[in-house]
């Protein structure tokens, strides 16, 4: 049998792999748009009840761009950001052990939605040096199958990549789990030695822009695979 030429191999790759990536992107975009709708609905449902108790506790939603949505809950801001690229997993990743991926390796290609938690005051006071933390990553393939890498319940409740397709109910659960984790992820006092020095510029600017870095676990190592802080 004649070996395919490089041109033929390129055309075949474009017709298969490149088309598949377009399908994954479209599916991820559809899910992200549905996620925006879910967040808006969750905010509307909680807003009246919470603000009726105390108007100082704010819940709000902001569609920042095609690929980013902001959810403000009390003193926290949660960003949901859709990455525009498609990702493949390292061969050591557990998805490669499933029959679903072994039968069709294209099933392993996923779009990604990242979730970050920041302090609301970091944006209110323009503290550009403040840090946020990744709470979760949602992976979606061409068939809308999904799983979540994340903290606490986010990491083990949504991991049936082989059989489960993402839907509005799953998105609602992910949003609620993200809110709950962020609210319980409290601001710790950083170790004394990590903040004992401050520049003249930092202290002079503190009254207006508060450039002294703040984060929920500043000075601690944030572990991706545990719920412990060191």
ABEGO torsion letter per residue (X at the ends): XBBBBAAAAAAAAAAAAAAAAAAAAAAAAAAAAAAAAAAAAAAAAAAAAAAAABAABBBBBBBABAABBBBBBEABBBBBBBBABBBBBBAABAAAABAAAAABAAAABBBBBBBBBBBAAAAAAGBAABBBBBABBBBBBAAGBBBBBBBEAAAAABABAAABBBBAAAAAAAAAAAAAAAAABBBBBBBAAAAABBBAAAAAAAAAAGABBBBAABGBBBBAABABBX
